[in-house]
């Protein structure tokens, strides 16, 4: 009997240790740009900084937070700060939870941007009303010096894009360039008031992962709408 009790005690202790270990947070080797170009953003593998191109450096082990996992492919890893058309300061992770339809424009554009805006409105028109609450149409200016929050607000009102599902963002020149690189969207200032730029509408799932891109002006957006409807079901 004494032997049986000893075996049972060892078994219970072993199970307890295993249980405690399973609840302990996992440890992960993390890397960061030595210049901290992206603030506190970290990576789980060695790579090069997308901004300064320097090799990442190993930093101390950190715990994975199980309640706030964000994949490495998510735009919510970007730590830059933005201003909305209402003048509020946010980070991209504040947009988490909704499907995002994103385009980069500038308000003084007289050629491509009005057509991109029309494409965004056309996409919105094809989404059932009850699904719009799960969507956020985001327009990011590539001319942050000119497009202040006040100007973006006026543009939203002029174009009937002031409903809850529309968000306009003004960043810094570096944060705009960083985000454009994520989208593989190219732009260049060709005069004090004019830019040449790619014409891309991007769709992100509620976790900030890119799932679809539409390139061109006035193109058939059937596939884009289809991808959005899959995400807002």
URVENRA-V362263 format. One line per field, one symbol per residue. ss: DSSP state (A for helix, B for strand, O for the rest). psi: psi as a letter, one per 20 degrees, with the letter a starting at -180 (. if undefined). A space follows every 10 residues. Layout:
# URVENRA-V362263
ss: ???
psi: ???
This chain:
# URVENRA-V362263
ss: OAAAAAAAAA AAAAAAAAAA AAAOOOBBBB BBBOOOOOOO OOBOOOOBOO OOOOBBBBBB BBBOOOOOOO OOOBAAAOOO BBBBOOOOBB BAAAAOOOBB BBBBBOOOOO OAAAAAAAAA AAAAAOOOAA AAAABBBBBB BOOOOOOOAA AAAAAAAAOO OOOOOBBBBB OOAAAAAAAA AAAOOOBBBB BOOBBBBOOB BBBBOOOOBB BBBBBOOOOO OAAAAAAAAA AOO
psi: gggghgghgg gggggggggg hhiqqqqppq qqphilhkcj prqirpaqpi gijqqqqprq qqqpohjkpp qiiqiihpjq qqpriijqpr rhiijqiqpp opqpaqhjpi egghhgghgg hggghjpqgi ihijqoopop pjmhggnrhg hhggggghjl ljrhjppppp arhhhggghh hhikppqppi rhjqqqqqnp pqpqrijjpp iqqpprpkro kghghghghh hj.
